[in-house]
Amino acid sequence: MSLVLCNYCGEYGMTDAAEALSSGESALDVLEAGIAPCEANSDIDIVGKGRWPNALGVMQTDAGVMDGATLQVGSVGAVENITHVFSLARLVQSKLPHVCLVGEGAKRFALEMGFTEEAEMVSELGKQDYQNWLRENNVDLSQLSKYLWPKDKDTYSFHKDTVIYLALDARGNLAAGTSTTGWPFKYPGRLGDSPICGAGFYADNRYGACACTNTGEMTIRASTARSVVLYMKKGASVREACLEAAEDLNDLQGGYLGSVSIHAIDPKGDYFVLMTEDSEQDFCIFEEGNPAFRREEVFLVPKYSAT
């Protein structure tokens, strides 16, 4: 059963991804078909031409991709003025001996590969949000580290998220992909889990694929995406593997503890999505043979107790 799955904010590209899957394209091409429209849509807050820049007002984007057939990975981080960073991550995967490029090096590679540098990545609404953030917090740009810890995570008004896609193609190949602008008003150069293989994404044809969203600092600490796939390797179902990984997250002590959403599929086409907070979200799923994709609710697990 071939399928493609994305989180709620990936819906903008789901029709394109479904068409690619139905046309017999590879899992990697299906991911790119779905993610690229999201990156180009400035109405989506957290990816590509988005809404929330870093603490200096500059948009820095991250992306990652993994091919479950070969376990090859490509990722980029803290890239400025480039919209389609998922496509760039694919080129890192296929054109370079490296796995990850960041900052100026990633941008240099993008320009070598013919990407167009964008004059403006932050939406007008995002510019307003940034100026409001500066004013309301009386931010001193020379002391940014003083302003980045949310006073109350339950009322933190700017959500953290990533566009994620997972695909299983007709040949039985799995792939996982991510693209994001990251934490709103983050410290310049911050990388979350989206470009970190094993934390924000992982795919292995033998066992399954996983991608995570929201609080990347936590999934980096727990190696969540890789853990889900390893639990499946050890015999867990998709559901059991995700719940086991959620327990790992729940055991984290100290640091910033927020919500995490885990999306996973296995080689048989079974899937499961959970979220570790009590905020309602959903996800999109398309299975080949169906007329269109559908939305389903995530499974909610108990909220973290901050320590």
PLY file of the C-alpha trace (Angstrom):
ply
format ascii 1.0
element vertex 307
property float x
property float y
property float z
element edge 306
property int vertex1
property int vertex2
end_header
0.00 0.00 0.00
1.76 3.17 -1.19
0.96 6.31 0.73
2.07 9.82 1.62
1.52 11.46 5.01
2.13 15.00 6.19
1.38 17.12 9.23
-1.43 19.69 9.25
0.56 22.55 7.71
1.73 20.35 4.85
-1.83 20.25 3.46
-1.01 23.02 0.98
1.17 20.58 -0.98
-0.75 17.37 -0.42
-2.64 17.40 -3.71
0.65 17.66 -5.62
2.21 14.92 -3.51
-0.79 12.64 -4.05
-0.63 13.17 -7.81
3.09 12.37 -7.80
2.50 9.18 -5.83
-0.36 8.09 -8.12
1.88 8.73 -11.14
4.41 6.24 -9.83
7.09 8.73 -8.86
9.70 7.83 -6.25
9.16 8.48 -2.56
11.80 11.23 -2.67
10.08 12.96 -5.59
6.74 12.68 -3.80
8.20 14.49 -0.79
9.57 17.28 -2.96
6.25 17.64 -4.79
4.50 18.18 -1.46
7.02 20.34 0.35
7.90 22.80 -2.44
4.41 24.43 -2.60
4.48 24.88 1.17
7.84 26.62 1.04
6.58 29.03 -1.62
3.34 29.89 0.21
3.84 32.93 2.44
0.55 32.21 4.20
2.23 29.34 6.06
3.93 30.77 9.11
6.70 28.26 9.67
8.30 27.35 6.35
10.00 29.02 3.38
8.67 32.51 2.70
7.17 32.56 6.15
6.18 34.82 8.97
8.68 34.61 11.81
12.38 35.44 11.41
15.16 35.00 13.93
15.96 37.46 16.72
17.75 39.76 14.28
14.79 39.85 11.89
16.48 37.52 9.37
14.77 34.38 8.04
16.97 31.30 8.44
15.59 28.04 7.07
16.44 24.36 7.64
15.58 21.14 5.82
16.46 17.46 5.76
15.80 14.35 3.67
16.55 10.64 4.04
16.24 7.87 1.46
15.09 4.67 3.14
16.48 2.52 0.33
20.10 3.63 0.72
20.07 5.45 4.09
21.57 8.44 2.29
20.91 11.81 3.93
21.08 15.45 2.90
20.38 18.46 5.09
20.89 22.20 5.32
20.60 24.63 8.20
20.51 28.37 8.90
20.18 29.16 5.19
19.32 32.76 4.36
17.34 34.06 1.35
16.73 30.66 -0.26
13.11 29.46 -0.46
13.31 25.83 -1.54
15.72 24.43 1.00
14.25 20.92 0.82
15.32 20.74 -2.82
18.70 22.05 -1.71
18.97 19.28 0.91
18.28 16.73 -1.85
21.16 18.16 -3.85
23.48 17.92 -0.86
22.42 14.27 -0.69
23.07 13.58 -4.37
25.88 15.96 -5.39
28.23 16.13 -2.41
30.17 13.66 -0.25
28.82 15.54 2.78
25.58 15.09 4.71
24.94 18.60 6.03
25.75 22.18 5.03
24.90 25.24 7.11
24.95 29.03 6.88
27.04 30.69 4.21
28.33 27.38 2.90
24.79 26.14 2.26
23.88 29.39 0.54
27.00 29.28 -1.61
26.13 25.74 -2.70
22.56 26.83 -3.49
23.78 29.58 -5.79
26.19 27.16 -7.48
23.24 24.85 -8.10
21.24 27.63 -9.76
18.89 28.58 -6.92
17.57 32.14 -6.97
18.38 34.32 -3.99
15.23 35.92 -2.59
15.22 39.63 -1.77
12.68 39.17 1.03
11.68 36.04 2.93
9.65 37.58 5.78
5.97 38.35 5.17
4.54 41.76 6.00
2.65 40.26 8.92
5.88 38.68 10.10
7.64 42.04 10.02
4.89 43.45 12.21
5.17 40.52 14.63
8.91 41.03 14.86
8.62 44.74 15.60
5.96 43.99 18.21
8.22 41.39 19.81
11.11 43.86 19.97
8.91 46.57 21.47
6.93 44.45 23.94
10.08 42.81 25.33
12.25 45.93 25.13
14.85 43.83 23.33
18.50 44.88 23.37
19.94 43.34 20.20
23.41 43.23 21.77
22.11 40.89 24.53
19.78 38.54 22.68
20.22 35.58 25.00
18.21 37.41 27.70
15.00 37.38 25.67
14.69 33.90 24.20
13.32 31.83 27.09
9.50 31.95 27.11
8.19 33.20 30.44
5.31 30.73 30.27
5.32 28.02 27.62
1.57 27.52 28.02
0.89 31.08 26.83
3.79 31.40 24.37
1.94 32.98 21.46
4.25 31.89 18.63
4.03 28.21 17.77
7.05 26.15 16.75
6.53 23.76 13.87
7.91 22.15 10.72
6.43 20.90 7.47
7.09 17.15 7.44
6.35 14.51 4.82
6.69 10.73 4.85
6.17 8.55 1.78
6.02 4.88 0.82
6.12 4.44 -2.96
4.90 1.62 -5.20
8.37 0.04 -5.20
8.37 -0.22 -1.42
10.81 2.62 -0.85
10.40 4.89 2.16
11.53 8.49 2.53
11.30 11.21 5.16
11.59 14.96 4.65
11.38 18.22 6.59
11.48 21.96 5.93
11.11 24.82 8.42
11.93 28.37 9.45
12.35 27.12 13.02
11.61 28.68 16.38
10.18 32.22 16.04
12.74 34.89 16.99
15.34 32.20 17.68
18.95 32.99 18.45
20.73 33.45 15.09
22.22 30.17 13.91
19.95 27.98 16.03
19.28 24.54 14.56
16.33 22.50 15.71
15.73 18.87 14.82
14.61 19.44 11.22
18.12 19.21 9.68
19.35 16.62 12.23
19.13 13.05 10.97
17.87 10.73 13.71
16.24 13.55 15.65
13.78 15.20 13.26
13.66 12.58 10.52
14.74 9.02 9.70
13.84 6.39 7.09
14.85 2.77 6.60
13.06 0.55 4.06
13.44 -2.47 6.34
11.57 -1.04 9.32
9.87 2.31 8.80
10.12 6.08 8.63
9.52 8.86 11.13
9.53 12.65 11.32
8.96 14.99 14.25
7.74 18.55 14.75
7.49 21.26 17.43
10.20 21.29 20.15
13.30 20.13 18.30
15.57 20.63 21.28
13.82 17.68 22.91
13.88 15.31 19.94
17.59 16.03 19.48
18.19 15.01 23.11
16.13 11.83 22.73
17.07 10.96 19.10
13.34 10.52 18.61
13.02 9.76 14.88
15.75 7.13 14.96
14.33 5.69 18.18
10.91 5.15 16.61
12.47 3.23 13.71
14.65 1.20 16.08
11.63 0.27 18.19
9.98 -0.99 15.01
13.15 -2.91 14.18
12.81 -4.65 17.54
9.28 -5.74 16.71
7.06 -2.88 17.89
4.10 -1.80 15.80
4.04 1.77 14.49
1.74 2.78 17.32
3.82 1.03 19.98
7.04 2.56 18.66
5.64 6.11 18.74
4.28 5.67 22.27
7.62 4.27 23.44
9.41 7.29 21.97
6.91 9.58 23.70
7.86 7.95 27.00
11.51 8.72 26.25
10.59 12.36 25.77
8.59 12.36 28.99
11.69 11.21 30.88
13.70 14.29 29.87
14.61 16.53 32.80
15.46 20.22 32.69
15.79 22.46 29.68
12.80 23.75 27.77
10.06 21.12 27.68
7.31 21.68 25.13
5.07 19.74 22.79
6.35 17.18 20.28
4.45 15.57 17.42
5.66 12.22 16.07
4.62 10.90 12.64
5.56 7.39 11.52
4.82 4.79 8.84
6.04 1.23 8.30
6.82 -0.81 5.14
3.31 -2.33 5.15
1.64 1.08 4.99
0.53 1.24 8.61
0.84 4.70 10.16
0.44 6.52 13.46
0.67 10.14 14.59
0.75 11.42 18.16
1.25 14.68 20.01
2.57 15.01 23.54
0.47 18.00 24.55
-3.23 18.67 24.84
-3.46 21.05 21.88
-5.61 19.56 19.14
-4.02 19.05 15.72
-4.54 16.76 12.77
-2.59 15.36 9.85
-3.16 14.47 6.20
-2.94 11.01 4.66
-3.28 9.84 1.06
-3.31 6.15 0.16
-3.04 5.20 -3.48
-6.39 4.11 -4.90
-8.36 6.68 -2.94
-9.87 9.67 -4.76
-8.27 12.28 -2.49
-6.33 12.77 0.72
-8.12 13.01 4.05
-7.44 14.60 7.42
-7.28 12.56 10.61
-6.86 13.55 14.24
-3.62 12.91 16.06
-3.49 10.71 19.15
-2.92 12.85 22.24
-0.70 11.57 25.04
-0.38 13.07 28.54
1.11 16.51 28.89
4.61 16.99 30.28
5.08 17.91 33.90
7.75 20.62 33.92
10.68 20.02 36.29
0 1
1 2
2 3
3 4
4 5
5 6
6 7
7 8
8 9
9 10
10 11
11 12
12 13
13 14
14 15
15 16
16 17
17 18
18 19
19 20
20 21
21 22
22 23
23 24
24 25
25 26
26 27
27 28
28 29
29 30
30 31
31 32
32 33
33 34
34 35
35 36
36 37
37 38
38 39
39 40
40 41
41 42
42 43
43 44
44 45
45 46
46 47
47 48
48 49
49 50
50 51
51 52
52 53
53 54
54 55
55 56
56 57
57 58
58 59
59 60
60 61
61 62
62 63
63 64
64 65
65 66
66 67
67 68
68 69
69 70
70 71
71 72
72 73
73 74
74 75
75 76
76 77
77 78
78 79
79 80
80 81
81 82
82 83
83 84
84 85
85 86
86 87
87 88
88 89
89 90
90 91
91 92
92 93
93 94
94 95
95 96
96 97
97 98
98 99
99 100
100 101
101 102
102 103
103 104
104 105
105 106
106 107
107 108
108 109
109 110
110 111
111 112
112 113
113 114
114 115
115 116
116 117
117 118
118 119
119 120
120 121
121 122
122 123
123 124
124 125
125 126
126 127
127 128
128 129
129 130
130 131
131 132
132 133
133 134
134 135
135 136
136 137
137 138
138 139
139 140
140 141
141 142
142 143
143 144
144 145
145 146
146 147
147 148
148 149
149 150
150 151
151 152
152 153
153 154
154 155
155 156
156 157
157 158
158 159
159 160
160 161
161 162
162 163
163 164
164 165
165 166
166 167
167 168
168 169
169 170
170 171
171 172
172 173
173 174
174 175
175 176
176 177
177 178
178 179
179 180
180 181
181 182
182 183
183 184
184 185
185 186
186 187
187 188
188 189
189 190
190 191
191 192
192 193
193 194
194 195
195 196
196 197
197 198
198 199
199 200
200 201
201 202
202 203
203 204
204 205
205 206
206 207
207 208
208 209
209 210
210 211
211 212
212 213
213 214
214 215
215 216
216 217
217 218
218 219
219 220
220 221
221 222
222 223
223 224
224 225
225 226
226 227
227 228
228 229
229 230
230 231
231 232
232 233
233 234
234 235
235 236
236 237
237 238
238 239
239 240
240 241
241 242
242 243
243 244
244 245
245 246
246 247
247 248
248 249
249 250
250 251
251 252
252 253
253 254
254 255
255 256
256 257
257 258
258 259
259 260
260 261
261 262
262 263
263 264
264 265
265 266
266 267
267 268
268 269
269 270
270 271
271 272
272 273
273 274
274 275
275 276
276 277
277 278
278 279
279 280
280 281
281 282
282 283
283 284
284 285
285 286
286 287
287 288
288 289
289 290
290 291
291 292
292 293
293 294
294 295
295 296
296 297
297 298
298 299
299 300
300 301
301 302
302 303
303 304
304 305
305 306
